């Protein structure tokens, strides 16, 4: 402090110590002092002097300040003073009050001084690199002054500083880190720095975008409250515009990153918004402009279309339409919203259809288009709002033939509401077309012309429109009413609008030309207007009249004898002169407002007096001016020859088109047959798979069946062995008789007991052996004949029942074991007679149990046999289906061979036709060459239009089509 007091005290001690000397002493201290405190105090003193004595400090101290930045980086305080001093030298911010008289000169001198010091600073690129390295310091007193200094450098000399930062390693990435700083003042100034850095430099814009700038900026906007945020939101939106405007790569990256969806919350404003601060209006205005940047007509069509679709899918368009129909919206926001909606729907059919369905919240609801047109034809509405509505209507009809038809339909007699309760778009356009306000006339005429643009069908439909001029008079056509107003000598703006409408209406529509020429007063009026020598204000009207008359000649189909092409050209030559006519025609494109209107589709005029030309009309003039000039100078013979050539070309085109269609149909048939064959192949494969599965299942059933047969054979073998054992056992005859009686009782009660067959067989064999061993007994001798008869009957029953027991071997084994047990008990009973009745009861119970088990086994055997039978039938059916499919495939193969032969024949016919067309091509070329030799101009047709018609055509076919 003592050092500073000494310097300042010395400065005021006498006149010999001027400011320059003081600054020189301070610079010497900075350069030569060995103590850091002395250097720091000297730099601080220079900082205090730098604002008032900017030139002196800049000249003497800049080199020393840069040296301080290089050598004293360890001391953040002296670095901060040095950066602040450099900022004061380079920046043009004027904090001192300046008189109004001196303000302009002072500002100019300040800008020149800042640019000169900036040029000195960046003369050594290492200085900018040094400044970038200082931005890596986290210390607030170093980082913030560094950001401000670099921003000032970019504002003074942007391109050279941008180039230095671009080639500096990680230069842009270091600056992007500022957006992540937790200190808001550094983050906000970092946004301003990036604004200056990205202005007009596409390479830096791409780098910043790929450094995740979109994500960070959108996060900041959300944190700050979207449109309700402060100036930080405004700065972020300006930076986003810098990154996206005229940068297709960044626009595509923005769309692919799904950032369009994050824009929807910006426009969530209610109907009642009492608080519309100036900052909120500014923010929302910038947000709408950012949407327009993404869908601007100057962008590539593909990029614009994809952004338009994304805006519809995420609901952004719906949100904009909500603002459009809301109440309490400021006028400038409403105007910009209309312009934004216009470009979001322009040329996008889906968006245009949605916009057509939007209704205003009125009672009864009215379409948004009708409400907007009411504003356009209302002369009390602001001029910029009326221009925005016209632009919206034009964008709604751009490449939208469906919308054009709907607008024209509201003018036709069959669709007009007879009750008059609702106003249609067509009625509003007619009302504006014939109102006393010239601006309404012009807007309505241009809007109606856009409803006819490139749509011959609607041009013919509009000829049906009839207007009731007054009570008691017959209605007149809309075309006639337009010409009547022209002849009445209205304002120039009205006449220009009507002439543009008539030129658009008659172009490429011979029927409309015939209707126009049918009124005998139209041609004399046009020739009279063109022939007069009027002032400069009327020259534009003369040029438009010449264009309309030229369209009547060029698109004339010679259906009216009095107004054929040749007669009209003779009339021009007699009354106007061809050269004079062409000169008047050239007045249109030479007009000063013509080039302005041809630049952008949006009708953006500073005042109503400048609203003369429409953008689409300038395209029409450019297209027709040359051909009309040629048509005026052509003779009748040339016209006839040209007509003959056109007819010949049309015939050839028709032939080629016919064969093209034939080839397309054959290709479609071939594709259908190929699809059928492929379908049948798939079905055949499926059936073969099913047959294979069924065959495997049948084989499994066969294996199970064979296994059951083997098991049943084993059971029969066991039955025979048990019977032999019973014969050898030598059972008593009384026991055998009792068991046989029990079997007979069971047979009479329950029918055929299949489960007892093996037991009966054993009993019969035992009976035979007992007859041989006990033949001398009388009781047995008396019973022998009767027993023999019963044995015969039992054998017959056994023969019938054995065929049903092949699958029951296991159960038969159990039954035979029980039979042996019963026989053993019978022997025991024969020895002990008192318990005979009790054994009979036991035997009866066992027999009943065995009978039930045998019945169940028999039922299972029947079910297995039925299943085998059903599988056999299913196999037979599948074989029949397979045979049918094979026969169908064979038939289809024969049909395919026939079709291949037919296609080969068709191709041969096509080749012959192409040869014929080639010959015709040569003839046409020779005709054209003869015409050229005779001095007649011959138009060259575009050969690129038909190349994409059909990918299957040969190159020769394409050339014939182009001819």
C-alpha positions, 0 to 999 in steps of 0.5 A: 500500500505504501508503494501505491500511495507513493505512486499516486502521491507522486502523480498528483505532486506536480505536472511533470508526473503525467499519467504516462509516466505513472503507468511507465513506473508501474510497468517497470515495477512489474518487470524488475521487482523481485518481490511478489508483493511489489509486482502484485501491487503494481499490477493492481494499480495498473488495473485501477488505471486501465479503465480511465487510461485504457490506451496508455495502459494497453500500449505500455503494460500489455506485454508485462501483463502477459509475462505475469500470466506466464511466470506468476501462475502460482499466485492466483491474486496477481493472475486475477489482477492481470486478467482484469487489466487485460479485460479492461483494455480489450473490452468495449464496455463503457461504464462512464457516462458519455454525452449524447453528442459524443456517444457515437464517436466514443463508441466507434473509437472504443471499438477500434481500440478494442480490435487493435489491442485484440489483434496485438494479443492474438498475434502470438497464438500462444497467448490464447493457448495460455489463456485456455490453460488458465481456465482449467484453474478452479480458483474463482478469481482466476477462472471467471476473469479468464472467461470474461477476457476470452469472451471479449477477444471473441467478440472483437475478432471472432474468426481468428480467435476461433481458429486458434482455439480450434487448432489448440489441443482440447481447446473446445473441450476445456471451454465445455467444462464451464457448463458443469461448473457449480458456480452459476456466474461462471456457468452463465458466463461460460454460456456467453463465451460459447455463444461467441465461440460458435457464431458462424463456425460450423466446425466448432459447432459440431465439436460443441454439439458432440461434447454433449452440449444439447444435454447440458443446455436443456438441463439448464433450461429445465432447472431455470424454469423453462419459459418462466426462467430468467436471462440465463434461459435466453442465453441458452436458447441463443446458443442452441440456435447458433448450434442448430441454424444452417447446420444439418449435422447438428440438426440430425444429431439433435433429432436422433438424440430425442431432444425434440421431445424435451422441447414440449414442456416449454410450450405448456402454458394455460389459457389464462396467463396473467403474468407475461413478463418481458423476459417470458415473452423473449424466452418463448419467442426464442423457443418458437424460433428454435423450433422453426430452425429445425423445420425451416424450408431452407433445410434439406427436405429429408431433414425437415420432414423427419423433424416434422414427423418427430414433432407430431409424434411427441405432441409438440405440434398439438401443444403449439396448436393449443397456444394458437387457440388459447386466449390471453396470448400476447400478439407477438407470441401469437404471430410467431406461434402461427409462423412456427405452426406453418413451417411444422405442417408445411409439406407434411401430409400427416401434420396438415391433416391434423391441423385441418382437424383442430377446432377453436374453443368456441360455441359452436366449435369452428375449424382453426383454419376458418378462425385464422382466415377471419383474422386475415381478411379483417383490416383491423388486425395487425399487419404482421398477424395477417401476414402470418395467417396467410403464410399458415394457409399457404403452408397448409396447402403446400403439396396438399391436394386433399386440403386444396380440394376441401377448400375449393369444395367450400365454394361449390354450390352443393356444399354451401350452407344454405342456412348461413349459420356457419362461415366456410373458408371459401366464403371468407376468401370470396369476401376478402377478394371483393372487399374494399380493403386492397390488402384483403383483396391481395391476401385472399387472391394469393390464398385462393391461388395456392388452393389451385397451385399444381392442381388441374382438377381444382382449377376446373372445379373452381370454374363451377363457382357462381356468385350472386352480385345483386338481387334480381341479376343472374349469378356470374362465375368467379372467373368473370367477376375477377375480370370485371373488377380488373376492368373497373380500375381498382387499386394497384395492389388489388389488380396485382393480386387478381392478375396473379390469381388468374395467371395461376388459374389459367396456367396448365389448364386449357379449359380455364383458358377457354372459359376466359377467352369466351368472354369477348371483353377480356382480350381487348382489355388486356391488349389495351392495358399492354399497348398504353404508355403508362407511368412506372407504377402501372408498368407492373400491371402491364407486365402481368397483363402480358403474362396473362395474355401469353398464358392464354396463347401458350395453353390455348387448345384452339377450341374457340375459332375467334381466339386461336393461337395464330389469331391471338399472335396476329392481334399482338403483332398488330396492336402491340408489337412482338418486341413491345410485348416481350419488353412489357413481359420483362417488367415483372422479373425486373421489378425491385420487389420480385427478387425479394419475394423469390428468396423465401416462402414466408411473406415477410414485408415491412409494410403493406405497400411492399406486399406485391409478389408471392413467392410461388408466383415468382416460380411460375413467372420464371417457368413461363417467361421463356416459353411464352417468349418462344411461343410469340415468335413461332409461326403457324407452320412451326406450331403445326409441326410442333403439334404433330411432333407432340402427338407422335411423341404422345402416341409413342409414350402411350405405347410404351406406357401400355407395355410398361403396364402390361409388364408390371401386371405380368410381374405382379402375376408372377409374384403372386404365383411365386407366393402361392408356390412358396405357400404350397411348399410350406404346406407340403413340408408341414404335411410331410412333417405331420406324416413323419410324426404320425408314422413314428406314433404308429410305429410306437403303437405297433411296438407296444402291440407286439410287446403285448402279444409277446406278454400274452403268449407267455401267459398262455404258456403259464396257463398250460403248465398249471393245467398239467399240474392240476391233472397230476395232483389227483383231486377227489371227484366230490371237490371237482363236482362242487367247484363245477357247480359253483362255476355254473351258478356264477355263469347263470348269474353274471353271464360269461365270466371271462376271468374264469376261463383258465380255471374251467380249463383246469377243472375239465382236465381234472375231470377227465383224469378223475374219470380214468382213475375212478371208472369202477365206482357207480356214482361216477359211472352214472355221471360220466355221460352227463359230464362229457356233454358239459365238457364239450359245451365248456370247450366251445365256450373256451374256444370263443373266449380264448381269443379275447384273453391274449393281453391279460397274462399277468392277471391270469397268473394271479387267478391261477395261483388263487385257483390252486389255493382253492383246490388245496383248500378243497382237499382239506375240506374233503378230509374234514366234512363238518366245515364243508359249508364254510369252505363253499362260502370262501370259494364263492367270495374268491370267485366273485373277486376274480370275475371283477378283475377279469371284466376290467382287463377285458374292457382295457383290451377292447379299448386298445384294439379300438385305438389301434383301429383309429390310428390305422384309419388316421394313417390312411387319411394322412397318406391320402392327403399327402398324395393329394398335396403331391398332385397339387404341387405337380399341377402348380409346377406345370402352371409355373412352366407355362407362365415362364414360357409366356413371360419369355414370349412377352419379353421377346415381344418387348424386345421387338417393340423396343427395336421398333421404338428405337427406329422411331427414336431415330426418325424423331431425332432426324425430324428435330435435326431438320427443324434445327437446320430450318432455323426453328428452335426445338425444346429438349425434354428432361430425360431424368424424370422417367428413369425411376419409373420402373427398375425392371426396364432396360436402358433402351426402354428408358431412353424411349420413354424420355423421348 
